[in-house]
Amino acid sequence: MRFIHISDTHLGYHQYGLQERAEDFFYAFKEAVDYAIDVKADFVIHTGDFFHSSRPSNNIILQGMELVKKLSEAKIPVFVISGNHDRGSQVRDVSPLSILESVGLRLVDTGVVEHDGIFIAGLKYISKAGLRQLNFREVMERYLEETGDGFKILMLHQEFQPFFPDSGLNVHIDIPEGFDYIGIGHYHIAQPPAVINGATVVYPGSTEFTAYNEKEEEKGKGFFDIKVDSDGLKTEFVHIKNRRPFLFFGFSGDEEFREVVLQIKESLQKDYRKDPVLILRGNVRELNPREIHSILETEGIKERILHVQFNLSREEASLPEGVFSELGEGKIREEIKKLLDDEILYEHVSELIERLKTFENTDEMKKFLK
């Protein structure tokens, strides 16, 4: 048996408001699909955030249909769960993934399905508020009761410790022994597979950068190729080859930034297939983003990159429109938590913030809030 485990493809994410970035997410996903077809995989599992939005545009839905149809035509089933980005409203709407069922996708948001003697269990993303009304371990135990004799796969898209320290879920405690393979999405940094309670636990990470992180760069972007035979289970992390490069440079002070400019120019001497995204992080005294843009343009750097993103530590420095750094978001959440002084209310507000970030324009946000 051979299957491919993909996760967090975030199809349709126009990062930085750029069409080029949306295309990058599509081609990274397509590379994984083409690999599955080339190696004649028996099936594919996808552990959530297939789409970046719960309301993807018609064009993005067509892209999703194209990828699922390619697998279907190659007679490769694809089993998917909904992540926090694409699960749909629990009250008025369904996951957009249900649209793709017409071209062969099998949505396993709850319960267990059987495929050629293999049992595949899935649970869509459940919010922290939802988890308080659900005994997670009991659900997992019920899933095991619904399986028979055969290889057992569990697909999840949840926050687990230690990757999410504030989470109340722990794989060692909340998932009973009995599964053979546990595939987990949501955490974007790929992890070495680990055996926990007899199961091989795998985090493939995302196939593209939704927010640049040096740790993600170290681990790389890709998916897992899983082989199961008489010798046991073997995992191989397959790197996405044709992805857009991200160039990260940190600096401290105005003078050091000018030294970094020379390093950037040297880095751009490489023959990149795609124009890189430039990430600049540091502190400044006199320089402001407009002056930095001007320096990059004068030095011929801007014409050779797709986008530049700043993360400047000086309080009075204003960030370019559209920049929303992880550091800034963390500080915002800390202040909200202090202001509310209510853990349950804070969790609801956090969920709302996450949902708002999935919409592609303010009109969609307004409709949702209304």
C-alpha positions in Angstrom: 0.0 0.0 0.0 1.2 3.5 -0.9 -0.5 6.8 -0.1 0.4 10.5 -0.2 -0.4 12.7 2.8 -0.9 16.4 1.9 -2.0 19.2 4.1 -2.7 23.0 4.4 -2.5 23.8 0.7 -4.5 27.0 1.2 -5.6 27.1 -2.4 -6.7 30.6 -3.4 -4.6 32.6 -1.0 -3.7 35.9 -2.6 -0.8 36.5 -0.2 0.2 40.2 -0.2 -2.8 40.8 -2.5 -0.9 39.3 -5.4 -2.2 37.0 -8.1 1.3 35.5 -8.5 1.2 34.2 -4.9 -2.2 32.6 -5.5 -0.7 30.9 -8.5 2.2 29.7 -6.3 -0.2 28.0 -4.0 -1.9 26.3 -6.9 1.3 25.0 -8.5 2.6 23.7 -5.2 -0.6 21.7 -4.7 -0.4 20.5 -8.3 3.2 19.3 -7.9 2.0 17.1 -5.0 -0.9 15.8 -7.1 1.4 15.1 -10.1 3.8 13.2 -7.8 0.9 11.0 -6.5 0.0 10.2 -10.1 3.6 9.6 -11.2 4.2 7.1 -8.4 0.8 5.5 -8.9 -0.3 6.0 -5.3 -3.3 4.0 -4.1 -4.9 7.1 -2.6 -4.3 10.5 -1.2 -5.3 12.0 2.2 -5.5 15.7 2.8 -5.7 16.9 6.4 -7.5 20.2 6.1 -7.2 23.8 4.8 -7.5 22.6 1.2 -8.9 26.1 0.4 -7.8 29.3 2.1 -11.3 30.6 2.4 -14.6 29.1 3.3 -16.0 31.0 0.4 -13.5 30.6 -2.4 -14.1 32.4 -5.7 -15.5 30.5 -8.7 -12.1 30.4 -10.3 -10.5 28.9 -7.2 -13.3 26.2 -7.0 -12.5 25.4 -10.6 -8.8 25.0 -9.7 -9.8 22.6 -6.9 -12.0 20.6 -9.3 -9.1 20.4 -11.8 -6.8 18.9 -9.2 -9.3 16.4 -7.8 -10.4 15.4 -11.3 -6.7 14.7 -12.3 -6.5 12.2 -9.4 -9.9 10.7 -10.2 -8.9 10.2 -13.8 -5.8 8.4 -12.6 -8.1 6.3 -10.4 -6.6 7.7 -7.2 -9.2 8.4 -4.5 -8.7 11.5 -2.4 -9.9 11.7 1.2 -10.2 15.2 2.8 -11.3 16.8 6.0 -12.2 20.5 6.4 -9.8 22.8 8.3 -10.5 26.0 10.1 -10.1 27.9 6.9 -12.5 25.9 4.7 -15.0 24.3 7.0 -17.8 26.7 6.3 -20.3 28.2 8.7 -21.7 25.6 11.1 -25.1 27.3 11.0 -25.9 28.4 7.5 -23.4 26.9 5.2 -21.4 23.8 4.4 -17.7 23.3 3.6 -16.9 24.4 0.0 -15.2 21.0 -0.2 -18.6 19.4 -0.6 -18.8 21.0 -4.1 -15.8 18.9 -5.1 -17.5 15.6 -4.2 -19.1 15.7 -7.7 -15.6 15.1 -9.3 -14.4 12.4 -6.9 -13.4 14.0 -3.6 -14.5 12.1 -0.5 -15.2 14.4 2.4 -14.7 12.7 5.7 -15.6 15.4 8.2 -16.9 13.0 10.7 -17.0 9.2 11.0 -15.2 6.4 9.3 -15.1 5.3 5.6 -13.8 2.0 4.3 -11.6 1.8 1.2 -10.2 -1.6 -0.1 -10.0 -2.9 3.5 -8.5 0.3 4.8 -10.4 2.3 7.4 -10.1 6.1 7.2 -11.5 8.2 10.0 -11.8 12.0 9.9 -12.8 14.9 12.0 -13.1 18.4 10.7 -11.6 21.3 12.7 -13.4 21.9 16.0 -13.0 25.3 17.7 -11.9 25.6 21.3 -15.5 26.5 22.1 -16.7 23.5 20.3 -14.3 21.2 22.1 -15.8 22.2 25.4 -19.0 20.6 24.3 -17.3 17.5 23.0 -15.4 14.6 24.6 -12.6 14.3 22.1 -11.2 11.0 23.3 -14.7 9.5 23.4 -15.2 10.5 19.7 -11.8 8.8 18.9 -12.9 5.6 20.8 -16.2 5.5 18.9 -14.3 5.8 15.6 -12.2 2.8 16.5 -15.4 0.8 17.3 -16.6 1.6 13.8 -13.5 0.1 12.2 -12.8 -3.5 11.4 -9.7 -5.6 10.9 -7.4 -3.6 8.6 -5.1 -0.6 8.5 -6.6 2.4 10.4 -5.9 6.0 9.4 -7.1 9.0 11.4 -7.2 12.5 9.8 -7.2 15.6 12.1 -6.9 19.3 11.8 -6.5 20.5 15.4 -4.2 22.3 17.8 -2.2 19.9 19.8 0.5 20.4 22.5 3.4 21.2 22.4 3.1 23.0 19.0 0.1 25.0 20.5 1.0 25.4 24.2 -2.4 26.8 25.1 -4.3 23.9 23.6 -6.0 21.4 25.9 -5.4 18.5 23.5 -2.5 16.1 23.7 -1.9 13.3 21.2 -0.6 11.0 23.9 -3.7 11.4 26.1 -6.6 12.3 23.8 -6.1 9.7 21.1 -6.5 6.1 22.2 -4.3 3.3 21.0 -5.6 1.4 18.0 -4.9 3.6 15.0 -2.0 2.8 12.7 -1.5 6.2 11.1 -2.5 9.6 12.4 -2.2 12.5 10.0 -2.5 16.0 11.5 -2.9 19.3 9.7 -3.0 22.9 11.0 0.6 23.2 12.1 2.5 24.6 9.2 6.0 23.4 10.1 6.7 19.8 8.9 7.8 17.4 11.7 9.7 14.2 11.7 7.2 11.3 12.1 6.9 9.9 15.6 5.4 6.7 17.0 2.8 7.5 19.7 0.5 4.9 21.3 1.4 2.5 18.5 0.5 4.9 15.7 2.8 6.8 13.3 2.0 10.5 13.8 2.7 12.7 10.9 2.6 16.5 10.5 3.4 17.4 6.8 3.1 21.1 7.4 1.8 23.5 4.6 2.9 23.3 1.0 3.6 27.0 0.8 4.4 29.9 3.2 1.2 31.6 4.5 3.5 33.7 6.8 7.3 33.4 6.5 9.0 31.6 9.4 12.7 30.7 9.5 11.8 27.3 11.1 9.6 26.5 8.1 12.4 27.3 5.8 14.7 24.9 7.6 12.2 22.1 7.5 11.2 22.9 3.9 7.8 22.7 2.2 6.3 19.5 0.9 4.2 16.4 1.7 4.7 12.8 2.8 5.0 9.6 0.7 3.9 6.7 2.9 4.6 3.0 2.1 3.2 0.1 4.0 4.3 -3.5 3.4 5.4 -6.6 5.3 8.4 -4.8 6.6 6.3 -2.1 8.2 5.5 1.6 7.6 8.0 3.9 5.9 7.7 7.7 5.5 9.5 10.0 3.1 9.2 13.8 3.1 9.0 15.0 -0.5 10.1 18.6 -1.0 8.2 21.0 -3.3 10.8 21.7 -5.9 9.4 24.6 -8.0 8.4 27.0 -5.2 9.1 30.7 -5.0 12.2 31.5 -2.9 11.9 33.7 0.2 15.0 35.7 1.1 15.2 36.7 4.8 17.5 39.3 6.2 17.7 40.6 9.7 19.5 43.8 10.8 20.0 46.1 13.7 20.3 49.8 12.9 20.4 52.0 9.8 24.1 51.3 9.0 23.6 47.5 9.2 20.7 47.8 6.9 23.0 49.4 4.2 25.3 46.4 4.6 22.4 44.1 4.2 21.5 45.8 0.9 24.9 44.5 -0.5 24.1 41.0 0.8 20.7 41.1 -0.9 22.3 42.2 -4.2 24.7 39.3 -3.9 21.9 36.8 -3.2 20.0 38.0 -6.3 22.9 36.9 -8.5 21.5 33.4 -8.3 19.4 32.2 -11.2 16.0 31.9 -9.5 13.1 30.3 -11.4 10.7 32.8 -9.8 11.3 36.3 -8.5 11.9 36.0 -4.7 9.9 37.5 -1.9 12.1 39.6 0.3 11.6 39.6 4.1 13.3 42.4 6.1 13.2 42.3 9.9 15.1 44.6 12.3 15.1 47.9 14.0 15.8 51.4 12.6 16.5 54.8 14.0 16.0 57.3 11.1 15.1 55.1 8.2 11.4 54.6 7.4 9.7 52.2 5.0 9.4 54.8 2.2 13.2 55.4 2.3 13.9 51.7 2.4 11.7 51.2 -0.7 13.6 54.0 -2.4 17.0 52.5 -1.5 15.9 49.1 -2.8 14.7 50.7 -6.1 17.9 52.8 -6.5 20.0 49.7 -6.0 18.0 47.8 -8.7 16.6 45.3 -6.1 12.9 46.0 -6.4 12.8 45.1 -10.1 14.2 41.6 -9.3 11.9 40.7 -6.5 8.1 40.0 -6.4 7.4 41.6 -3.0 9.2 43.1 0.0 7.7 42.7 3.5 8.9 44.7 6.5 8.9 43.9 10.2 10.4 46.9 11.8 10.6 47.3 15.6 10.6 51.1 15.9 7.3 52.1 17.2 6.9 55.2 15.1 7.7 53.4 11.9 4.6 52.7 9.9 4.4 49.5 8.0 3.3 49.3 4.4 -0.3 48.7 3.7 -1.2 45.1 3.8 1.6 44.0 6.1 0.4 42.1 9.1 3.3 40.4 10.8 3.1 37.4 13.2 4.8 39.5 15.8 2.3 42.3 15.5 -0.6 39.9 15.6 0.7 38.3 18.8 0.9 41.7 20.5 -2.6 42.5 19.4 -3.9 39.2 20.8 -2.1 39.8 24.1 -3.8 43.2 24.5 -7.2 41.8 23.6 -6.8 39.1 26.2 -5.9 41.7 28.9 -8.8 43.9 27.8 -11.5 41.2 27.9 -10.3 39.4 31.1 -12.6 36.5 30.1 -11.0 33.3 28.7 -14.2 32.1 27.0 -15.0 35.5 25.4 -11.3 35.8 24.3 -11.5 32.4 22.6 -14.7 33.5 20.7 -12.9 36.7 19.6 -9.9 34.8 18.5 -12.0 32.5 16.4 -13.7 35.5 14.9 -10.3 37.1 14.0 -9.2 33.8 12.3 -12.5 33.7 10.3 -12.1 37.3 9.2 -8.6 36.6 7.9 -9.9 34.0 5.5 -12.1 36.4 3.5 -10.7 37.9 0.3 -12.3 41.3 0.5 -14.1 43.6 3.0 -17.5 43.0 1.3 -17.4 39.4 2.3 -16.3 40.4 5.8 -19.3 42.7 6.1 -21.8 40.0 5.0 -20.3 37.6 7.5 -20.4 40.1 10.4 -23.9 41.1 9.6 
